[in-house]
Amino acid sequence: MTATAPTPRLLDARAFPARFESEEALEDFLSTPSRELVDDLSRIDGDLMILGVGGKMGPTLARLARNAMAPDRRVIAVARFSEAGVRESLHAHGIETIACDLLDAVAVAALPKCANVVFMAGRKFGADANNPLTWAMNVHVPALVAQAFSGSRIVAFSTACVYPFVPVTGQGAAEDLPPSPPGEYANSCVGRERMFEYFSQQHGTPGRLFRLSYAIDLRYGVLADVAVKVWRGEPVDVTMGHVNVIWQGDANAQALRCLAVATVPTSPLNVSGPETTSIRWLAEEFGRRFDKPVQITGQEAPTAWLMNTGEAERLFGYPQVPLSQLVGWVADWIAREQRLYGKPTKFESRDGKY
């Protein structure tokens, strides 16, 4: 008798937890797939490689993919693995790992060729301290990867920062708005996209440019940044007064689902929550939940980095976790003074310097 794989536990949007008692519980939830993700990944063939898995989103994306894919399909995570414990945790959840410096062209070319690639590598924070390294990571590495994996589907993480600022009273930047951002970091992100576009055109490589705006985990993100300031009695700068945000689990799921809707040549897709979220409103809402006074500094600018996510909603539907739920989870996490990554988003920046 042929053994059958166990049915994976699936995300139930009707039964969100009221809170997360631990990081383990949080990461288990972030790694729980929806039926839609399982179905989409079943429609494509081959194994999955995740390049640059060691960041804030990578480990749970890898676990999410492992939980959503058939057991006989490999999930391979690639990074330098400079942070202790990440590689061991991935192994414990059935994910293969390969240590690789993606700036090493020979090492990149030697990686096993998987049918599906999610590219998450990049440099943002500290970018202006070493602009040559920023351009190497954000432009040179994508060129190496795009050539080495020309026969794969490639979903490449990008950012809303490739757009110019748009009016906060509008619908947000759509995918057909030409990139024209401020600052070297954001322009290096345009360069990353151009490398994947060029080699996709040259080789017929299917893909998507995953333009993500502000994923939210309870340990980092715009909501955590604002909540911490309110909790500590620090002023909240509202000059960059509006943002789009999305639950990290939803962002990771949409990234993986993009493999099933890859285009030739590769094309951009805006991914975030559909709401234009006011920083002032967030601060006041956290103040209400904490029963603390709120200090506001600055005045909202008439423009911001905002995106129209209509195409992603057409493809994938509304994000599973709504903004109201995110605010509640973050407020509870901060009020209990749970662990934070200590990596602020610097959402307040309007000059593109990080």
DANORUR-V676320 format. One record per pair of residues at least 4 apart in sequence whose C-alpha atoms are under 6 Angstrom apart, sorted by the first residue. I is the first residue (numbers start at 0). J is the second residue. Records with the same first field share a line. If there is no record, write none. Layout:
I=J, J
This chain:
9=31, 32, 33
10=31, 32, 33
18=328
19=24, 25
29=248
30=59, 62, 63
31=63
32=63, 67
37=67
39=256, 259
45=114
46=72, 73, 113, 114
47=74, 113, 115, 116
48=74, 75, 76, 116
49=76, 77, 116, 117
50=77, 118, 119
51=77, 78, 119, 120
52=57, 76, 77, 78
53=57, 78
59=63
60=251
64=68
74=94
75=94, 95, 96
76=96
77=96, 97, 98
78=98, 99
79=98, 99, 100
89=94
90=94
101=107
102=140
108=147
114=151
115=151, 152
116=152, 153
117=153, 154, 155
118=155, 156
119=156
121=136, 137
122=133
124=353
125=353
126=130, 133, 353
133=137
134=138, 187
135=139
136=140
137=187, 191
138=190, 191
141=145, 191
142=194
144=148
145=149, 195
149=204
152=205, 206
153=206
154=206, 207
155=208, 209
156=209
157=209, 210
158=210, 211
159=210, 211, 212
160=185
161=178, 180, 185, 189
162=178, 179, 180
163=179, 180
164=302, 303, 304
165=302, 303
166=301, 302
167=301, 302
170=307
171=305, 306, 307
172=306, 307
173=307
180=185
181=351
182=351
193=197
195=199
196=265
198=202
199=203, 204, 264
200=264
203=263
205=261, 262, 263, 264, 265
206=261, 262, 265
207=261, 265, 266, 267
208=266, 267
209=268
210=268, 269, 270
211=270
212=271
213=244
214=244, 245, 246, 247
215=220, 245, 246, 247
216=247
217=329
218=339, 340
219=223
220=344
222=226
223=227
226=285
228=232, 233
229=233, 293
234=294, 295
235=295, 296
236=296, 297
237=278, 297, 298, 299
238=297, 298, 299, 300
239=347
240=277, 278, 299
241=276, 277, 278
242=275, 276
243=271, 272, 275, 276
244=271, 272
245=271, 272
249=318
257=261
269=308
270=308
273=308
280=284
285=289
286=290, 291, 292, 293
311=315
312=316, 317
330=334
332=337
